[in-house]
Amino acid sequence: MPSSKNLQTLFSCFSLALAISLWAACSPRDFLTRRLAADLISASDTFKAPQLFWLKSGIVSNKDFSSPDTMVLKRRGWIVGNEQKCPAGVTPPPCWDVMLTPLGVDTMRPLISTALPDSGTIVMQVARRELLSTSGISKAGNFADVEFVWHWVSLNQVGAALYDSGVHFKSTVAFRKYDDGWRVVEQSVPVNQPLDDALHNAQPAAP
């Protein structure tokens, strides 16, 4: 019959082996820490998507010509506008014929990623998001809300003119725990829906 000392040693070894086995079965994503939350948010496609700026040239309404973004471009000497009579359907008057200045052409031409045909609209990537900190996590079972702070980082002169990196934003995003660990909820997902609804509400996915 094993002595009590031997039994104690055997029990200790079994406990250690069980703990190691359980730890090995756990994924690093099973524990929602602030570090993991920050990594998952920063890596998400939604967060990484660059900020686009749409610049419309040609005839625009006075409202569009007086928008904050347009005012910034005018002050930089990148665009000018000549007053014009408004075409049908464009209000409020007066209207303006917007065009790039030579300085604007030199500044923006290398940045243009898309030009929409026949619309006079050009599209540029001007800024990206940068996560600064996670400020809190509230958990309830397999769901959690994570509060985080971020700001814009300019990608070029236009982005620097339009977005102040010193302005910080606070957002809260939902997380959900799956069998492989926690994930950021990037779009609304109905829960507890029957299979028929799940098939009708299916979203396109990459193969």
C-alpha positions as CSV (number, residue, x, y, z in Angstrom):
1,M,0.0,0.0,0.0
2,P,1.5,3.4,-1.0
3,S,2.5,5.6,1.9
4,S,0.8,8.9,2.5
5,K,3.9,10.7,1.2
6,N,3.8,8.8,-2.0
7,L,0.1,9.5,-2.5
8,Q,0.8,13.2,-1.9
9,T,3.5,13.2,-4.5
10,L,1.3,11.3,-7.0
11,F,-1.5,13.7,-6.4
12,S,0.8,16.7,-6.9
13,C,2.1,15.2,-10.1
14,F,-1.4,14.5,-11.4
15,S,-2.5,18.1,-10.5
16,L,0.5,19.6,-12.3
17,A,-0.1,17.4,-15.4
18,L,-3.8,18.4,-15.4
19,A,-3.0,22.1,-15.1
20,I,-0.4,21.8,-18.0
21,S,-3.0,20.0,-20.1
22,L,-5.7,22.5,-19.5
23,W,-3.3,25.4,-20.2
24,A,-2.1,23.8,-23.4
25,A,-5.8,23.4,-24.5
26,C,-6.3,27.2,-24.0
27,S,-5.8,29.6,-26.8
28,P,-4.2,33.0,-26.1
29,R,-7.5,34.5,-27.4
30,D,-9.5,32.8,-24.7
31,F,-8.7,35.6,-22.3
32,L,-9.9,39.0,-23.3
33,T,-7.2,41.3,-22.0
34,R,-6.7,45.0,-23.0
35,R,-3.6,44.0,-25.0
36,L,-5.6,41.3,-26.9
37,A,-8.5,43.7,-27.5
38,A,-6.1,46.3,-28.9
39,D,-4.4,43.8,-31.2
40,L,-7.7,42.5,-32.5
41,I,-9.2,46.0,-33.1
42,S,-6.0,47.2,-34.8
43,A,-5.9,44.1,-37.1
44,S,-9.6,44.3,-38.1
45,D,-10.3,45.3,-41.8
46,T,-12.8,47.9,-40.7
47,F,-10.3,49.7,-38.4
48,K,-7.5,49.5,-41.0
49,A,-9.6,50.8,-43.9
50,P,-8.1,54.2,-45.0
51,Q,-10.1,57.4,-44.9
52,L,-11.1,58.5,-48.4
53,F,-11.6,62.1,-49.5
54,W,-13.9,62.8,-52.4
55,L,-13.2,66.0,-54.3
56,K,-15.8,67.1,-56.8
57,S,-14.8,69.6,-59.5
58,G,-17.1,71.3,-61.9
59,I,-20.4,73.0,-60.9
60,V,-21.3,72.6,-57.2
61,S,-23.9,74.2,-55.0
62,N,-23.0,77.0,-52.6
63,K,-23.6,74.6,-49.7
64,D,-20.9,72.2,-51.0
65,F,-18.5,75.1,-51.9
66,S,-18.9,76.4,-48.3
67,S,-18.3,73.1,-46.6
68,P,-15.4,72.9,-44.0
69,D,-13.3,70.6,-46.1
70,T,-13.7,72.8,-49.2
71,M,-12.8,75.9,-47.2
72,V,-9.5,74.2,-46.1
73,L,-8.6,73.4,-49.7
74,K,-9.3,77.0,-50.7
75,R,-7.1,78.4,-47.9
76,R,-4.3,76.1,-49.0
77,G,-4.6,77.4,-52.6
78,W,-5.4,74.0,-54.0
79,I,-8.8,74.9,-55.5
80,V,-10.6,77.9,-56.8
81,G,-14.2,78.5,-57.7
82,N,-15.8,80.9,-60.2
83,E,-19.4,81.9,-59.5
84,Q,-21.9,80.4,-62.0
85,K,-25.6,80.1,-62.6
86,C,-26.9,76.9,-61.1
87,P,-28.1,74.2,-63.5
88,A,-31.4,72.6,-63.0
89,G,-31.6,70.5,-59.8
90,V,-28.6,72.1,-58.1
91,T,-29.4,74.2,-55.1
92,P,-28.9,76.5,-53.2
93,P,-27.5,79.3,-55.4
94,P,-25.1,80.7,-56.2
95,C,-23.2,77.8,-57.8
96,W,-19.5,77.6,-58.3
97,D,-17.3,76.1,-61.0
98,V,-14.6,74.4,-58.9
99,M,-11.2,73.5,-60.4
100,L,-7.7,72.6,-59.2
101,T,-5.1,75.3,-59.2
102,P,-1.6,74.5,-60.6
103,L,-0.5,74.0,-56.9
104,G,-3.5,71.7,-56.3
105,V,-2.6,69.6,-59.4
106,D,1.0,69.2,-58.2
107,T,-0.2,68.3,-54.7
108,M,-3.1,65.9,-55.5
109,R,-2.2,64.2,-58.8
110,P,0.2,61.7,-57.1
111,L,-2.6,60.9,-54.5
112,I,-5.5,60.1,-56.8
113,S,-6.5,56.5,-56.5
114,T,-9.8,56.7,-58.5
115,A,-11.4,59.1,-60.9
116,L,-15.1,58.6,-61.4
117,P,-15.8,59.1,-65.2
118,D,-18.0,61.9,-66.3
119,S,-18.6,63.1,-62.7
120,G,-15.6,65.3,-62.1
121,T,-15.0,63.5,-58.8
122,I,-11.6,62.2,-57.7
123,V,-10.9,60.0,-54.7
124,M,-7.8,60.0,-52.5
125,Q,-6.6,58.1,-49.5
126,V,-5.7,60.7,-47.0
127,A,-5.6,59.2,-43.5
128,R,-5.6,56.1,-41.4
129,R,-6.7,55.2,-37.9
130,E,-4.2,54.5,-35.1
131,L,-5.3,53.0,-31.8
132,L,-3.9,54.8,-28.8
133,S,-5.2,52.8,-25.8
134,T,-8.0,50.5,-24.5
135,S,-9.6,52.3,-21.6
136,G,-12.0,49.6,-20.3
137,I,-13.6,46.1,-20.8
138,S,-17.1,45.1,-19.7
139,K,-17.8,41.4,-19.9
140,A,-21.1,39.5,-19.7
141,G,-20.6,35.8,-20.4
142,N,-19.5,35.3,-24.0
143,F,-20.0,39.0,-24.9
144,A,-18.0,42.1,-24.0
145,D,-17.8,45.8,-24.8
146,V,-14.4,47.3,-25.2
147,E,-13.9,51.0,-24.9
148,F,-10.8,52.4,-26.8
149,V,-9.2,55.7,-27.8
150,W,-7.8,56.4,-31.3
151,H,-6.9,59.2,-33.7
152,W,-6.3,59.9,-37.3
153,V,-2.8,59.8,-38.8
154,S,-2.4,61.7,-42.1
155,L,-1.0,59.8,-45.1
156,N,-0.1,63.0,-47.1
157,Q,-0.5,66.8,-47.3
158,V,-4.2,66.6,-47.9
159,G,-4.7,64.4,-44.9
160,A,-2.6,66.6,-42.7
161,A,-4.7,69.6,-43.8
162,L,-8.0,67.9,-43.1
163,Y,-7.3,65.8,-40.0
164,D,-5.7,66.9,-36.8
165,S,-3.8,64.0,-35.2
166,G,-4.1,65.8,-31.8
167,V,-7.8,65.2,-31.7
168,H,-8.6,61.9,-29.9
169,F,-11.8,59.9,-30.3
170,K,-13.4,57.4,-27.9
171,S,-15.3,54.4,-29.3
172,T,-16.9,51.3,-27.9
173,V,-17.0,48.0,-29.9
174,A,-18.6,44.7,-29.2
175,F,-16.6,41.4,-28.8
176,R,-18.0,37.9,-28.9
177,K,-16.3,34.7,-27.7
178,Y,-16.3,31.7,-30.1
179,D,-14.8,28.2,-29.8
180,D,-11.4,29.6,-31.0
181,G,-11.5,32.6,-28.7
182,W,-12.6,36.3,-28.8
183,R,-13.4,38.2,-32.0
184,V,-14.3,41.7,-32.8
185,V,-17.9,42.1,-34.0
186,E,-17.4,43.9,-37.3
187,Q,-21.0,43.8,-38.4
188,S,-24.4,43.2,-36.8
189,V,-25.0,39.4,-36.4
190,P,-28.4,38.2,-35.3
191,V,-28.3,35.7,-32.5
192,N,-30.5,32.7,-31.7
193,Q,-32.0,32.7,-35.2
194,P,-33.4,29.5,-36.7
195,L,-31.5,27.9,-39.7
196,D,-34.1,29.2,-42.2
197,D,-33.5,32.8,-41.1
198,A,-29.7,32.2,-41.0
199,L,-29.8,31.1,-44.6
200,H,-31.9,34.1,-45.7
201,N,-29.7,36.6,-43.8
202,A,-26.4,35.1,-45.1
203,Q,-23.7,37.6,-46.0
204,P,-21.3,37.2,-48.9
205,A,-17.9,35.8,-47.8
206,A,-14.6,35.3,-49.5
207,P,-13.8,31.6,-50.4
